[in-house]
Amino acid sequence: QPDVSPGNCSPFPGHRGQVVIRLPARVHLTAVTVQHISKEEDSSSGTIASAPRTIAVFGVDAGREEETPLVTFLYDVTKEVIQRFPLKMPRSKAAFSYIKLVVKSNWGNPEYTCISRVQVHGKMAKP
């Protein structure tokens, strides 16, 4: 969603969780972008401890149980709010119908974690 204002996120309980996102077509993935609100400008509490910290991304093809690990990265709350993470090229040559984001930790909020915005980059596979 384009609106990443405070409170407009997809929360889940605790500091770990996962989400599977269906892509509009099979895609040869090249990068993933994650965005969260900034502490200075947008957070009414003065903290963004609910931001995801360590995230693993997997590619999943329709009808298959197998997940292909694509990248694991640290979303750094001390850097820009929009952060792009390139995928490892040998693994990203396959096309996927879904991506799975596994949040392994957040920045300290024990109650919940918020995913504000995720963008997937790549090229649609030929039918």
Long-range contacts (C-beta under 8 A, 24 or more apart in sequence): 1-117, 2-117, 4-35, 4-36, 4-37, 4-81, 4-116, 4-117, 5-37, 5-42, 6-37, 6-42, 6-43, 6-44, 8-116, 9-36, 9-50, 9-114, 9-115, 9-116, 10-114, 10-115, 10-116, 11-50, 11-112, 11-113, 11-114, 11-115, 12-103, 12-112, 12-113, 12-115, 13-111, 13-112, 14-110, 14-111, 14-112, 14-113, 15-103, 15-105, 15-106, 15-108, 15-109, 15-110, 15-113, 16-103, 16-104, 16-105, 16-113, 17-102, 17-103, 17-113, 18-100, 18-101, 18-102, 18-103, 19-100, 19-101, 19-115, 20-60, 20-98, 20-99, 20-100, 20-101, 21-98, 21-99, 21-100, 21-101, 21-118, 21-120, 22-97, 22-98, 23-96, 23-97, 23-98, 23-99, 23-120, 25-97, 25-124, 25-125, 26-61, 26-62, 26-95, 26-96, 26-97, 26-124, 26-125, 27-95, 27-96, 27-97, 27-120, 27-122, 27-123, 27-124, 27-125, 28-92, 28-93, 28-94, 28-95, 28-122, 28-123, 28-124, 28-125, 29-59, 29-70, 29-87, 29-92, 29-96, 29-99, 29-120, 29-121, 29-122, 30-86, 30-87, 30-92, 30-121, 30-122, 30-123, 31-84, 31-85, 31-86, 31-87, 31-120, 31-121, 31-122, 32-57, 32-70, 32-71, 32-84, 32-85, 32-87, 32-99, 32-101, 32-118, 32-119, 32-120, 32-121, 33-82, 33-83, 33-84, 33-85, 33-117, 33-118, 33-119, 33-120, 33-121, 34-75, 34-82, 34-83, 34-85, 34-115, 34-117, 34-118, 34-119, 35-81, 35-82, 35-83, 35-116, 35-117, 35-118, 35-119, 36-75, 36-77, 36-81, 36-114, 36-116, 36-117, 37-81, 37-116, 38-81, 39-77, 47-108, 48-77, 48-107, 49-106, 49-107, 49-108, 49-109, 50-106, 50-107, 50-109, 50-111, 50-112, 50-113, 50-114, 51-75, 51-77, 51-106, 51-107, 51-113, 51-114, 51-116, 52-103, 52-105, 52-106, 52-107, 52-113, 52-114, 52-115, 53-77, 53-103, 53-104, 53-105, 53-106, 53-107, 54-103, 54-104, 54-105, 55-101, 55-102, 55-103, 55-104, 56-101, 56-102, 56-104, 57-85, 57-87, 57-99, 57-100, 57-101, 57-102, 58-99, 58-100, 58-102, 59-91, 59-92, 59-94, 59-96, 59-98, 59-99, 59-100, 60-96, 60-97, 60-98, 60-99, 60-100, 61-94, 61-95, 61-96, 61-97, 61-98, 62-97, 62-98, 67-100, 68-94, 68-96, 70-99, 72-104, 77-107, 84-121, 92-122, 95-125
